[in-house]
Amino acid sequence: MPIKSIKQDFTPNPELRMMEIFRQMVNHCIRIGLENDCSTLKRLSGMTYHKLQDYDIMSYYKLTAISQACG
């Protein structure tokens, strides 16, 4: 049975990279929150914000990731 294929060039979208970083940050915050039995946004923010400095993304998104993780 013959198979027909073509080659397509794929250039990753910069937005996809940012979304992946955001997803990783949210998961990181959730992990920290579960490990420390954290149930408030203020406490989770204090425990995670300095740890998110390694992610190359604007600080606004870091705060949003913490908020999403708490939700």
mmCIF file as Biopython writes it, N, C-alpha, C and O atoms, coordinates in Angstrom:
data_model
#
loop_
_atom_site.group_PDB
_atom_site.id
_atom_site.type_symbol
_atom_site.label_atom_id
_atom_site.label_alt_id
_atom_site.label_comp_id
_atom_site.label_asym_id
_atom_site.label_entity_id
_atom_site.label_seq_id
_atom_site.pdbx_PDB_ins_code
_atom_site.Cartn_x
_atom_site.Cartn_y
_atom_site.Cartn_z
_atom_site.occupancy
_atom_site.B_iso_or_equiv
_atom_site.auth_seq_id
_atom_site.auth_asym_id
_atom_site.pdbx_PDB_model_num
ATOM 1   N N  . MET A ? 1  ? 0.838  -1.167 0.000  1.0 0.0 1  A 1 
ATOM 2   C CA . MET A ? 1  ? 0.000  0.000  0.000  1.0 0.0 1  A 1 
ATOM 3   C C  . MET A ? 1  ? 0.897  1.248  0.000  1.0 0.0 1  A 1 
ATOM 4   O O  . MET A ? 1  ? 1.687  1.431  0.926  1.0 0.0 1  A 1 
ATOM 5   N N  . PRO A ? 2  ? 0.791  2.078  -0.988 1.0 0.0 2  A 1 
ATOM 6   C CA . PRO A ? 2  ? 1.629  3.276  -1.050 1.0 0.0 2  A 1 
ATOM 7   C C  . PRO A ? 2  ? 1.196  4.328  -0.026 1.0 0.0 2  A 1 
ATOM 8   O O  . PRO A ? 2  ? 0.010  4.497  0.258  1.0 0.0 2  A 1 
ATOM 9   N N  . ILE A ? 3  ? 2.177  5.017  0.507  1.0 0.0 3  A 1 
ATOM 10  C CA . ILE A ? 3  ? 1.911  6.070  1.481  1.0 0.0 3  A 1 
ATOM 11  C C  . ILE A ? 3  ? 2.422  7.382  0.897  1.0 0.0 3  A 1 
ATOM 12  O O  . ILE A ? 3  ? 3.560  7.476  0.436  1.0 0.0 3  A 1 
ATOM 13  N N  . LYS A ? 4  ? 1.572  8.372  0.928  1.0 0.0 4  A 1 
ATOM 14  C CA . LYS A ? 4  ? 1.936  9.676  0.402  1.0 0.0 4  A 1 
ATOM 15  C C  . LYS A ? 4  ? 2.257  10.599 1.569  1.0 0.0 4  A 1 
ATOM 16  O O  . LYS A ? 4  ? 1.490  10.674 2.529  1.0 0.0 4  A 1 
ATOM 17  N N  . SER A ? 5  ? 3.355  11.284 1.497  1.0 0.0 5  A 1 
ATOM 18  C CA . SER A ? 5  ? 3.712  12.201 2.576  1.0 0.0 5  A 1 
ATOM 19  C C  . SER A ? 5  ? 4.328  13.468 1.997  1.0 0.0 5  A 1 
ATOM 20  O O  . SER A ? 5  ? 4.891  13.472 0.902  1.0 0.0 5  A 1 
ATOM 21  N N  . ILE A ? 6  ? 4.203  14.517 2.755  1.0 0.0 6  A 1 
ATOM 22  C CA . ILE A ? 6  ? 4.816  15.776 2.366  1.0 0.0 6  A 1 
ATOM 23  C C  . ILE A ? 6  ? 5.574  16.330 3.567  1.0 0.0 6  A 1 
ATOM 24  O O  . ILE A ? 6  ? 5.285  15.978 4.711  1.0 0.0 6  A 1 
ATOM 25  N N  . LYS A ? 7  ? 6.530  17.186 3.304  1.0 0.0 7  A 1 
ATOM 26  C CA . LYS A ? 7  ? 7.302  17.799 4.375  1.0 0.0 7  A 1 
ATOM 27  C C  . LYS A ? 7  ? 6.749  19.210 4.614  1.0 0.0 7  A 1 
ATOM 28  O O  . LYS A ? 7  ? 6.570  19.991 3.680  1.0 0.0 7  A 1 
ATOM 29  N N  . GLN A ? 8  ? 6.488  19.510 5.877  1.0 0.0 8  A 1 
ATOM 30  C CA . GLN A ? 8  ? 6.007  20.833 6.231  1.0 0.0 8  A 1 
ATOM 31  C C  . GLN A ? 8  ? 6.956  21.442 7.250  1.0 0.0 8  A 1 
ATOM 32  O O  . GLN A ? 8  ? 7.361  20.790 8.212  1.0 0.0 8  A 1 
ATOM 33  N N  . ASP A ? 9  ? 7.298  22.687 7.026  1.0 0.0 9  A 1 
ATOM 34  C CA . ASP A ? 9  ? 8.122  23.393 7.992  1.0 0.0 9  A 1 
ATOM 35  C C  . ASP A ? 9  ? 7.238  23.902 9.117  1.0 0.0 9  A 1 
ATOM 36  O O  . ASP A ? 9  ? 6.143  24.410 8.878  1.0 0.0 9  A 1 
ATOM 37  N N  . PHE A ? 10 ? 7.717  23.764 10.333 1.0 0.0 10 A 1 
ATOM 38  C CA . PHE A ? 10 ? 6.963  24.212 11.499 1.0 0.0 10 A 1 
ATOM 39  C C  . PHE A ? 10 ? 7.810  25.195 12.284 1.0 0.0 10 A 1 
ATOM 40  O O  . PHE A ? 10 ? 8.900  24.859 12.746 1.0 0.0 10 A 1 
ATOM 41  N N  . THR A ? 11 ? 7.316  26.386 12.428 1.0 0.0 11 A 1 
ATOM 42  C CA . THR A ? 11 ? 7.984  27.371 13.273 1.0 0.0 11 A 1 
ATOM 43  C C  . THR A ? 11 ? 7.120  27.587 14.502 1.0 0.0 11 A 1 
ATOM 44  O O  . THR A ? 11 ? 5.978  28.033 14.389 1.0 0.0 11 A 1 
ATOM 45  N N  . PRO A ? 12 ? 7.649  27.276 15.665 1.0 0.0 12 A 1 
ATOM 46  C CA . PRO A ? 12 ? 6.851  27.391 16.876 1.0 0.0 12 A 1 
ATOM 47  C C  . PRO A ? 12 ? 6.422  28.830 17.125 1.0 0.0 12 A 1 
ATOM 48  O O  . PRO A ? 12 ? 7.179  29.778 16.916 1.0 0.0 12 A 1 
ATOM 49  N N  . ASN A ? 13 ? 5.222  28.950 17.564 1.0 0.0 13 A 1 
ATOM 50  C CA . ASN A ? 13 ? 4.633  30.243 17.864 1.0 0.0 13 A 1 
ATOM 51  C C  . ASN A ? 13 ? 5.166  30.746 19.213 1.0 0.0 13 A 1 
ATOM 52  O O  . ASN A ? 13 ? 5.202  29.971 20.169 1.0 0.0 13 A 1 
ATOM 53  N N  . PRO A ? 14 ? 5.577  32.007 19.322 1.0 0.0 14 A 1 
ATOM 54  C CA . PRO A ? 14 ? 6.085  32.511 20.608 1.0 0.0 14 A 1 
ATOM 55  C C  . PRO A ? 14 ? 5.032  32.435 21.719 1.0 0.0 14 A 1 
ATOM 56  O O  . PRO A ? 14 ? 5.368  32.287 22.894 1.0 0.0 14 A 1 
ATOM 57  N N  . GLU A ? 15 ? 3.762  32.539 21.335 1.0 0.0 15 A 1 
ATOM 58  C CA . GLU A ? 15 ? 2.703  32.446 22.335 1.0 0.0 15 A 1 
ATOM 59  C C  . GLU A ? 15 ? 2.628  31.046 22.943 1.0 0.0 15 A 1 
ATOM 60  O O  . GLU A ? 15 ? 2.301  30.888 24.119 1.0 0.0 15 A 1 
ATOM 61  N N  . LEU A ? 16 ? 2.930  30.038 22.136 1.0 0.0 16 A 1 
ATOM 62  C CA . LEU A ? 16 ? 2.913  28.665 22.651 1.0 0.0 16 A 1 
ATOM 63  C C  . LEU A ? 16 ? 3.986  28.479 23.710 1.0 0.0 16 A 1 
ATOM 64  O O  . LEU A ? 16 ? 3.761  27.799 24.712 1.0 0.0 16 A 1 
ATOM 65  N N  . ARG A ? 17 ? 5.138  29.071 23.497 1.0 0.0 17 A 1 
ATOM 66  C CA . ARG A ? 17 ? 6.232  28.981 24.478 1.0 0.0 17 A 1 
ATOM 67  C C  . ARG A ? 17 ? 5.822  29.657 25.782 1.0 0.0 17 A 1 
ATOM 68  O O  . ARG A ? 17 ? 6.073  29.131 26.866 1.0 0.0 17 A 1 
ATOM 69  N N  . MET A ? 18 ? 5.191  30.821 25.674 1.0 0.0 18 A 1 
ATOM 70  C CA . MET A ? 18 ? 4.755  31.541 26.865 1.0 0.0 18 A 1 
ATOM 71  C C  . MET A ? 18 ? 3.681  30.747 27.617 1.0 0.0 18 A 1 
ATOM 72  O O  . MET A ? 18 ? 3.681  30.711 28.847 1.0 0.0 18 A 1 
ATOM 73  N N  . MET A ? 19 ? 2.775  30.117 26.880 1.0 0.0 19 A 1 
ATOM 74  C CA . MET A ? 19 ? 1.731  29.312 27.522 1.0 0.0 19 A 1 
ATOM 75  C C  . MET A ? 19 ? 2.331  28.107 28.237 1.0 0.0 19 A 1 
ATOM 76  O O  . MET A ? 19 ? 1.862  27.722 29.308 1.0 0.0 19 A 1 
ATOM 77  N N  . GLU A ? 20 ? 3.355  27.519 27.654 1.0 0.0 20 A 1 
ATOM 78  C CA . GLU A ? 20 ? 4.023  26.378 28.284 1.0 0.0 20 A 1 
ATOM 79  C C  . GLU A ? 20 ? 4.723  26.805 29.570 1.0 0.0 20 A 1 
ATOM 80  O O  . GLU A ? 20 ? 4.662  26.095 30.573 1.0 0.0 20 A 1 
ATOM 81  N N  . ILE A ? 21 ? 5.385  27.954 29.548 1.0 0.0 21 A 1 
ATOM 82  C CA . ILE A ? 21 ? 6.039  28.476 30.753 1.0 0.0 21 A 1 
ATOM 83  C C  . ILE A ? 21 ? 4.998  28.742 31.829 1.0 0.0 21 A 1 
ATOM 84  O O  . ILE A ? 21 ? 5.215  28.419 32.997 1.0 0.0 21 A 1 
ATOM 85  N N  . PHE A ? 22 ? 3.866  29.332 31.441 1.0 0.0 22 A 1 
ATOM 86  C CA . PHE A ? 22 ? 2.808  29.621 32.398 1.0 0.0 22 A 1 
ATOM 87  C C  . PHE A ? 22 ? 2.275  28.332 33.029 1.0 0.0 22 A 1 
ATOM 88  O O  . PHE A ? 22 ? 2.057  28.270 34.239 1.0 0.0 22 A 1 
ATOM 89  N N  . ARG A ? 23 ? 2.068  27.313 32.207 1.0 0.0 23 A 1 
ATOM 90  C CA . ARG A ? 23 ? 1.587  26.020 32.714 1.0 0.0 23 A 1 
ATOM 91  C C  . ARG A ? 23 ? 2.576  25.427 33.713 1.0 0.0 23 A 1 
ATOM 92  O O  . ARG A ? 23 ? 2.173  24.902 34.751 1.0 0.0 23 A 1 
ATOM 93  N N  . GLN A ? 24 ? 3.856  25.509 33.405 1.0 0.0 24 A 1 
ATOM 94  C CA . GLN A ? 24 ? 4.877  24.993 34.311 1.0 0.0 24 A 1 
ATOM 95  C C  . GLN A ? 24 ? 4.879  25.749 35.634 1.0 0.0 24 A 1 
ATOM 96  O O  . GLN A ? 24 ? 5.041  25.150 36.697 1.0 0.0 24 A 1 
ATOM 97  N N  . MET A ? 25 ? 4.696  27.076 35.565 1.0 0.0 25 A 1 
ATOM 98  C CA . MET A ? 25 ? 4.665  27.879 36.790 1.0 0.0 25 A 1 
ATOM 99  C C  . MET A ? 25 ? 3.467  27.511 37.665 1.0 0.0 25 A 1 
ATOM 100 O O  . MET A ? 25 ? 3.600  27.381 38.882 1.0 0.0 25 A 1 
ATOM 101 N N  . VAL A ? 26 ? 2.305  27.346 37.047 1.0 0.0 26 A 1 
ATOM 102 C CA . VAL A ? 26 ? 1.112  26.969 37.809 1.0 0.0 26 A 1 
ATOM 103 C C  . VAL A ? 26 ? 1.323  25.615 38.474 1.0 0.0 26 A 1 
ATOM 104 O O  . VAL A ? 26 ? 1.007  25.444 39.652 1.0 0.0 26 A 1 
ATOM 105 N N  . ASN A ? 27 ? 1.851  24.661 37.731 1.0 0.0 27 A 1 
ATOM 106 C CA . ASN A ? 27 ? 2.105  23.334 38.306 1.0 0.0 27 A 1 
ATOM 107 C C  . ASN A ? 27 ? 3.120  23.407 39.443 1.0 0.0 27 A 1 
ATOM 108 O O  . ASN A ? 27 ? 2.978  22.708 40.446 1.0 0.0 27 A 1 
ATOM 109 N N  . HIS A ? 28 ? 4.131  24.241 39.293 1.0 0.0 28 A 1 
ATOM 110 C CA . HIS A ? 28 ? 5.138  24.417 40.346 1.0 0.0 28 A 1 
ATOM 111 C C  . HIS A ? 28 ? 4.484  24.965 41.618 1.0 0.0 28 A 1 
ATOM 112 O O  . HIS A ? 28 ? 4.750  24.489 42.721 1.0 0.0 28 A 1 
ATOM 113 N N  . CYS A ? 29 ? 3.632  25.965 41.444 1.0 0.0 29 A 1 
ATOM 114 C CA . CYS A ? 29 ? 2.936  26.559 42.599 1.0 0.0 29 A 1 
ATOM 115 C C  . CYS A ? 29 ? 1.991  25.555 43.267 1.0 0.0 29 A 1 
ATOM 116 O O  . CYS A ? 29 ? 1.907  25.496 44.493 1.0 0.0 29 A 1 
ATOM 117 N N  . ILE A ? 30 ? 1.293  24.781 42.467 1.0 0.0 30 A 1 
ATOM 118 C CA . ILE A ? 30 ? 0.390  23.764 43.025 1.0 0.0 30 A 1 
ATOM 119 C C  . ILE A ? 30 ? 1.188  22.758 43.840 1.0 0.0 30 A 1 
ATOM 120 O O  . ILE A ? 30 ? 0.786  22.380 44.941 1.0 0.0 30 A 1 
ATOM 121 N N  . ARG A ? 31 ? 2.324  22.326 43.294 1.0 0.0 31 A 1 
ATOM 122 C CA . ARG A ? 31 ? 3.173  21.354 43.995 1.0 0.0 31 A 1 
ATOM 123 C C  . ARG A ? 31 ? 3.624  21.903 45.348 1.0 0.0 31 A 1 
ATOM 124 O O  . ARG A ? 31 ? 3.564  21.203 46.358 1.0 0.0 31 A 1 
ATOM 125 N N  . ILE A ? 32 ? 4.074  23.155 45.362 1.0 0.0 32 A 1 
ATOM 126 C CA . ILE A ? 32 ? 4.532  23.767 46.611 1.0 0.0 32 A 1 
ATOM 127 C C  . ILE A ? 32 ? 3.369  23.914 47.589 1.0 0.0 32 A 1 
ATOM 128 O O  . ILE A ? 32 ? 3.521  23.655 48.783 1.0 0.0 32 A 1 
ATOM 129 N N  . GLY A ? 33 ? 2.208  24.330 47.082 1.0 0.0 33 A 1 
ATOM 130 C CA . GLY A ? 33 ? 1.036  24.474 47.935 1.0 0.0 33 A 1 
ATOM 131 C C  . GLY A ? 33 ? 0.599  23.168 48.564 1.0 0.0 33 A 1 
ATOM 132 O O  . GLY A ? 33 ? 0.234  23.139 49.739 1.0 0.0 33 A 1 
ATOM 133 N N  . LEU A ? 34 ? 0.630  22.096 47.808 1.0 0.0 34 A 1 
ATOM 134 C CA . LEU A ? 34 ? 0.241  20.788 48.341 1.0 0.0 34 A 1 
ATOM 135 C C  . LEU A ? 34 ? 1.264  20.266 49.345 1.0 0.0 34 A 1 
ATOM 136 O O  . LEU A ? 34 ? 0.893  19.683 50.364 1.0 0.0 34 A 1 
ATOM 137 N N  . GLU A ? 35 ? 2.538  20.471 49.065 1.0 0.0 35 A 1 
ATOM 138 C CA . GLU A ? 35 ? 3.577  20.007 49.979 1.0 0.0 35 A 1 
ATOM 139 C C  . GLU A ? 35 ? 3.508  20.706 51.331 1.0 0.0 35 A 1 
ATOM 140 O O  . GLU A ? 35 ? 3.850  20.115 52.354 1.0 0.0 35 A 1 
ATOM 141 N N  . ASN A ? 36 ? 3.062  21.974 51.339 1.0 0.0 36 A 1 
ATOM 142 C CA . ASN A ? 36 ? 3.041  22.764 52.563 1.0 0.0 36 A 1 
ATOM 143 C C  . ASN A ? 36 ? 1.636  22.966 53.130 1.0 0.0 36 A 1 
ATOM 144 O O  . ASN A ? 36 ? 1.441  23.767 54.044 1.0 0.0 36 A 1 
ATOM 145 N N  . ASP A ? 37 ? 0.665  22.241 52.588 1.0 0.0 37 A 1 
ATOM 146 C CA . ASP A ? 37 ? -0.721 22.327 53.039 1.0 0.0 37 A 1 
ATOM 147 C C  . ASP A ? 37 ? -1.198 23.788 53.093 1.0 0.0 37 A 1 
ATOM 148 O O  . ASP A ? 37 ? -1.738 24.245 54.101 1.0 0.0 37 A 1 
ATOM 149 N N  . CYS A ? 38 ? -0.987 24.491 52.000 1.0 0.0 38 A 1 
ATOM 150 C CA . CYS A ? 38 ? -1.303 25.915 51.914 1.0 0.0 38 A 1 
ATOM 151 C C  . CYS A ? 38 ? -2.717 26.087 51.359 1.0 0.0 38 A 1 
ATOM 152 O O  . CYS A ? 38 ? -3.083 25.453 50.370 1.0 0.0 38 A 1 
ATOM 153 N N  . SER A ? 39 ? -3.511 26.950 52.004 1.0 0.0 39 A 1 
ATOM 154 C CA . SER A ? 39 ? -4.890 27.136 51.552 1.0 0.0 39 A 1 
ATOM 155 C C  . SER A ? 39 ? -5.254 28.598 51.292 1.0 0.0 39 A 1 
ATOM 156 O O  . SER A ? 39 ? -6.394 28.880 50.924 1.0 0.0 39 A 1 
ATOM 157 N N  . THR A ? 40 ? -4.327 29.530 51.472 1.0 0.0 40 A 1 
ATOM 158 C CA . THR A ? 40 ? -4.643 30.930 51.220 1.0 0.0 40 A 1 
ATOM 159 C C  . THR A ? 40 ? -3.721 31.502 50.155 1.0 0.0 40 A 1 
ATOM 160 O O  . THR A ? 40 ? -2.572 31.084 50.016 1.0 0.0 40 A 1 
ATOM 161 N N  . LEU A ? 41 ? -4.239 32.456 49.414 1.0 0.0 41 A 1 
ATOM 162 C CA . LEU A ? 41 ? -3.466 33.090 48.354 1.0 0.0 41 A 1 
ATOM 163 C C  . LEU A ? 41 ? -2.258 33.837 48.912 1.0 0.0 41 A 1 
ATOM 164 O O  . LEU A ? 41 ? -1.171 33.789 48.336 1.0 0.0 41 A 1 
ATOM 165 N N  . LYS A ? 42 ? -2.449 34.510 50.009 1.0 0.0 42 A 1 
ATOM 166 C CA . LYS A ? 42 ? -1.350 35.280 50.599 1.0 0.0 42 A 1 
ATOM 167 C C  . LYS A ? 42 ? -0.200 34.372 51.010 1.0 0.0 42 A 1 
ATOM 168 O O  . LYS A ? 42 ? 0.963  34.680 50.747 1.0 0.0 42 A 1 
ATOM 169 N N  . ARG A ? 43 ? -0.512 33.277 51.641 1.0 0.0 43 A 1 
ATOM 170 C CA . ARG A ? 43 ? 0.538  32.349 52.087 1.0 0.0 43 A 1 
ATOM 171 C C  . ARG A ? 43 ? 1.224  31.685 50.891 1.0 0.0 43 A 1 
ATOM 172 O O  . ARG A ? 43 ? 2.447  31.548 50.865 1.0 0.0 43 A 1 
ATOM 173 N N  . LEU A ? 44 ? 0.425  31.273 49.902 1.0 0.0 44 A 1 
ATOM 174 C CA . LEU A ? 44 ? 1.010  30.650 48.716 1.0 0.0 44 A 1 
ATOM 175 C C  . LEU A ? 44 ? 1.895  31.642 47.965 1.0 0.0 44 A 1 
ATOM 176 O O  . LEU A ? 44 ? 2.962  31.277 47.472 1.0 0.0 44 A 1 
ATOM 177 N N  . SER A ? 45 ? 1.454  32.884 47.881 1.0 0.0 45 A 1 
ATOM 178 C CA . SER A ? 45 ? 2.241  33.909 47.215 1.0 0.0 45 A 1 
ATOM 179 C C  . SER A ? 45 ? 3.581  34.118 47.914 1.0 0.0 45 A 1 
ATOM 180 O O  . SER A ? 45 ? 4.616  34.232 47.257 1.0 0.0 45 A 1 
ATOM 181 N N  . GLY A ? 46 ? 3.564  34.168 49.225 1.0 0.0 46 A 1 
ATOM 182 C CA . GLY A ? 46 ? 4.804  34.335 49.976 1.0 0.0 46 A 1 
ATOM 183 C C  . GLY A ? 46 ? 5.761  33.171 49.819 1.0 0.0 46 A 1 
ATOM 184 O O  . GLY A ? 46 ? 6.978  33.356 49.840 1.0 0.0 46 A 1 
ATOM 185 N N  . MET A ? 47 ? 5.216  31.971 49.662 1.0 0.0 47 A 1 
ATOM 186 C CA . MET A ? 47 ? 6.069  30.786 49.551 1.0 0.0 47 A 1 
ATOM 187 C C  . MET A ? 47 ? 6.594  30.565 48.139 1.0 0.0 47 A 1 
ATOM 188 O O  . MET A ? 47 ? 7.643  29.943 47.965 1.0 0.0 47 A 1 
ATOM 189 N N  . THR A ? 48 ? 5.886  31.064 47.127 1.0 0.0 48 A 1 
ATOM 190 C CA . THR A ? 48 ? 6.253  30.701 45.757 1.0 0.0 48 A 1 
ATOM 191 C C  . THR A ? 48 ? 6.831  31.817 44.912 1.0 0.0 48 A 1 
ATOM 192 O O  . THR A ? 48 ? 7.570  31.539 43.967 1.0 0.0 48 A 1 
ATOM 193 N N  . TYR A ? 49 ? 6.525  33.065 45.215 1.0 0.0 49 A 1 
ATOM 194 C CA . TYR A ? 49 ? 6.913  34.148 44.303 1.0 0.0 49 A 1 
ATOM 195 C C  . TYR A ? 49 ? 8.422  34.188 44.057 1.0 0.0 49 A 1 
ATOM 196 O O  . TYR A ? 49 ? 8.855  34.320 42.912 1.0 0.0 49 A 1 
ATOM 197 N N  . HIS A ? 50 ? 9.214  34.079 45.101 1.0 0.0 50 A 1 
ATOM 198 C CA . HIS A ? 50 ? 10.672 34.132 44.910 1.0 0.0 50 A 1 
ATOM 199 C C  . HIS A ? 50 ? 11.200 32.911 44.158 1.0 0.0 50 A 1 
ATOM 200 O O  . HIS A ? 50 ? 12.265 32.975 43.544 1.0 0.0 50 A 1 
ATOM 201 N N  . LYS A ? 51 ? 10.468 31.810 44.201 1.0 0.0 51 A 1 
ATOM 202 C CA . LYS A ? 51 ? 10.907 30.601 43.490 1.0 0.0 51 A 1 
ATOM 203 C C  . LYS A ? 51 ? 10.593 30.672 42.002 1.0 0.0 51 A 1 
ATOM 204 O O  . LYS A ? 51 ? 11.148 29.909 41.212 1.0 0.0 51 A 1 
ATOM 205 N N  . LEU A ? 52 ? 9.700  31.591 41.616 1.0 0.0 52 A 1 
ATOM 206 C CA . LEU A ? 52 ? 9.342  31.724 40.207 1.0 0.0 52 A 1 
ATOM 207 C C  . LEU A ? 52 ? 10.289 32.654 39.458 1.0 0.0 52 A 1 
ATOM 208 O O  . LEU A ? 52 ? 10.079 32.910 38.273 1.0 0.0 52 A 1 
ATOM 209 N N  . GLN A ? 53 ? 11.318 33.161 40.116 1.0 0.0 53 A 1 
ATOM 210 C CA . GLN A ? 53 ? 12.266 34.063 39.461 1.0 0.0 53 A 1 
ATOM 211 C C  . GLN A ? 53 ? 13.058 33.366 38.354 1.0 0.0 53 A 1 
ATOM 212 O O  . GLN A ? 53 ? 13.592 34.025 37.462 1.0 0.0 53 A 1 
ATOM 213 N N  . ASP A ? 54 ? 13.133 32.051 38.410 1.0 0.0 54 A 1 
ATOM 214 C CA . ASP A ? 54 ? 13.881 31.308 37.403 1.0 0.0 54 A 1 
ATOM 215 C C  . ASP A ? 54 ? 13.168 31.277 36.048 1.0 0.0 54 A 1 
ATOM 216 O O  . ASP A ? 54 ? 13.791 30.995 35.024 1.0 0.0 54 A 1 
ATOM 217 N N  . TYR A ? 55 ? 11.878 31.564 36.043 1.0 0.0 55 A 1 
ATOM 218 C CA . TYR A ? 55 ? 11.108 31.530 34.802 1.0 0.0 55 A 1 
ATOM 219 C C  . TYR A ? 55 ? 11.267 32.856 34.066 1.0 0.0 55 A 1 
ATOM 220 O O  . TYR A ? 55 ? 11.132 33.926 34.658 1.0 0.0 55 A 1 
ATOM 221 N N  . ASP A ? 56 ? 11.552 32.775 32.782 1.0 0.0 56 A 1 
ATOM 222 C CA . ASP A ? 56 ? 11.780 33.962 31.959 1.0 0.0 56 A 1 
ATOM 223 C C  . ASP A ? 56 ? 10.442 34.473 31.412 1.0 0.0 56 A 1 
ATOM 224 O O  . ASP A ? 56 ? 10.093 34.242 30.254 1.0 0.0 56 A 1 
ATOM 225 N N  . ILE A ? 57 ? 9.713  35.170 32.276 1.0 0.0 57 A 1 
ATOM 226 C CA . ILE A ? 57 ? 8.403  35.693 31.904 1.0 0.0 57 A 1 
ATOM 227 C C  . ILE A ? 57 ? 8.120  36.909 32.783 1.0 0.0 57 A 1 
ATOM 228 O O  . ILE A ? 57 ? 8.694  37.037 33.865 1.0 0.0 57 A 1 
ATOM 229 N N  . MET A ? 58 ? 7.256  37.786 32.337 1.0 0.0 58 A 1 
ATOM 230 C CA . MET A ? 58 ? 6.958  39.011 33.091 1.0 0.0 58 A 1 
ATOM 231 C C  . MET A ? 58 ? 6.361  38.678 34.463 1.0 0.0 58 A 1 
ATOM 232 O O  . MET A ? 58 ? 5.672  37.672 34.624 1.0 0.0 58 A 1 
ATOM 233 N N  . SER A ? 59 ? 6.637  39.537 35.444 1.0 0.0 59 A 1 
ATOM 234 C CA . SER A ? 59 ? 6.192  39.266 36.809 1.0 0.0 59 A 1 
ATOM 235 C C  . SER A ? 59 ? 4.681  39.237 36.932 1.0 0.0 59 A 1 
ATOM 236 O O  . SER A ? 59 ? 4.152  38.555 37.810 1.0 0.0 59 A 1 
ATOM 237 N N  . TYR A ? 60 ? 3.973  39.958 36.078 1.0 0.0 60 A 1 
ATOM 238 C CA . TYR A ? 60 ? 2.508  39.923 36.104 1.0 0.0 60 A 1 
ATOM 239 C C  . TYR A ? 60 ? 2.001  38.493 35.930 1.0 0.0 60 A 1 
ATOM 240 O O  . TYR A ? 60 ? 1.064  38.075 36.610 1.0 0.0 60 A 1 
ATOM 241 N N  . TYR A ? 61 ? 2.622  37.748 35.021 1.0 0.0 61 A 1 
ATOM 242 C CA . TYR A ? 61 ? 2.199  36.376 34.777 1.0 0.0 61 A 1 
ATOM 243 C C  . TYR A ? 61 ? 2.535  35.467 35.956 1.0 0.0 61 A 1 
ATOM 244 O O  . TYR A ? 61 ? 1.851  34.471 36.193 1.0 0.0 61 A 1 
ATOM 245 N N  . LYS A ? 62 ? 3.577  35.808 36.682 1.0 0.0 62 A 1 
ATOM 246 C CA . LYS A ? 62 ? 3.923  35.026 37.869 1.0 0.0 62 A 1 
ATOM 247 C C  . LYS A ? 62 ? 2.826  35.156 38.919 1.0 0.0 62 A 1 
ATOM 248 O O  . LYS A ? 62 ? 2.413  34.168 39.527 1.0 0.0 62 A 1 
ATOM 249 N N  . LEU A ? 63 ? 2.364  36.378 39.124 1.0 0.0 63 A 1 
ATOM 250 C CA . LEU A ? 63 ? 1.279  36.594 40.089 1.0 0.0 63 A 1 
ATOM 251 C C  . LEU A ? 63 ? -0.004 35.896 39.634 1.0 0.0 63 A 1 
ATOM 252 O O  . LEU A ? 63 ? -0.735 35.338 40.452 1.0 0.0 63 A 1 
ATOM 253 N N  . THR A ? 64 ? -0.267 35.929 38.360 1.0 0.0 64 A 1 
ATOM 254 C CA . THR A ? 64 ? -1.454 35.252 37.831 1.0 0.0 64 A 1 
ATOM 255 C C  . THR A ? 64 ? -1.343 33.741 37.983 1.0 0.0 64 A 1 
ATOM 256 O O  . THR A ? 64 ? -2.336 33.076 38.276 1.0 0.0 64 A 1 
ATOM 257 N N  . ALA A ? 65 ? -0.158 33.197 37.789 1.0 0.0 65 A 1 
ATOM 258 C CA . ALA A ? 65 ? 0.051  31.752 37.958 1.0 0.0 65 A 1 
ATOM 259 C C  . ALA A ? 65 ? -0.191 31.349 39.417 1.0 0.0 65 A 1 
ATOM 260 O O  . ALA A ? 65 ? -0.793 30.311 39.687 1.0 0.0 65 A 1 
ATOM 261 N N  . ILE A ? 66 ? 0.275  32.165 40.336 1.0 0.0 66 A 1 
ATOM 262 C CA . ILE A ? 66 ? 0.053  31.873 41.760 1.0 0.0 66 A 1 
ATOM 263 C C  . ILE A ? 66 ? -1.448 31.898 42.069 1.0 0.0 66 A 1 
ATOM 264 O O  . ILE A ? 66 ? -1.961 31.036 42.782 1.0 0.0 66 A 1 
ATOM 265 N N  . SER A ? 67 ? -2.130 32.885 41.527 1.0 0.0 67 A 1 
ATOM 266 C CA . SER A ? 67 ? -3.572 32.999 41.746 1.0 0.0 67 A 1 
ATOM 267 C C  . SER A ? 67 ? -4.318 31.797 41.159 1.0 0.0 67 A 1 
ATOM 268 O O  . SER A ? 67 ? -5.230 31.262 41.790 1.0 0.0 67 A 1 
ATOM 269 N N  . GLN A ? 68 ? -3.936 31.379 39.966 1.0 0.0 68 A 1 
ATOM 270 C CA . GLN A ? 68 ? -4.568 30.215 39.348 1.0 0.0 68 A 1 
ATOM 271 C C  . GLN A ? 68 ? -4.302 28.948 40.150 1.0 0.0 68 A 1 
ATOM 272 O O  . GLN A ? 68 ? -5.191 28.111 40.312 1.0 0.0 68 A 1 
ATOM 273 N N  . ALA A ? 69 ? -3.103 28.811 40.641 1.0 0.0 69 A 1 
ATOM 274 C CA . ALA A ? 69 ? -2.754 27.620 41.433 1.0 0.0 69 A 1 
ATOM 275 C C  . ALA A ? 69 ? -3.574 27.575 42.725 1.0 0.0 69 A 1 
ATOM 276 O O  . ALA A ? 69 ? -4.001 26.505 43.158 1.0 0.0 69 A 1 
ATOM 277 N N  . CYS A ? 70 ? -3.787 28.725 43.326 1.0 0.0 70 A 1 
ATOM 278 C CA . CYS A ? 70 ? -4.558 28.771 44.552 1.0 0.0 70 A 1 
ATOM 279 C C  . CYS A ? 70 ? -6.026 28.438 44.299 1.0 0.0 70 A 1 
ATOM 280 O O  . CYS A ? 70 ? -6.692 27.835 45.140 1.0 0.0 70 A 1 
ATOM 281 N N  . GLY A ? 71 ? -6.519 28.839 43.132 1.0 0.0 71 A 1 
ATOM 282 C CA . GLY A ? 71 ? -7.920 28.568 42.780 1.0 0.0 71 A 1 
ATOM 283 C C  . GLY A ? 71 ? -8.155 27.110 42.572 1.0 0.0 71 A 1 
ATOM 284 O O  . GLY A ? 71 ? -9.277 26.702 42.270 1.0 0.0 71 A 1 
#
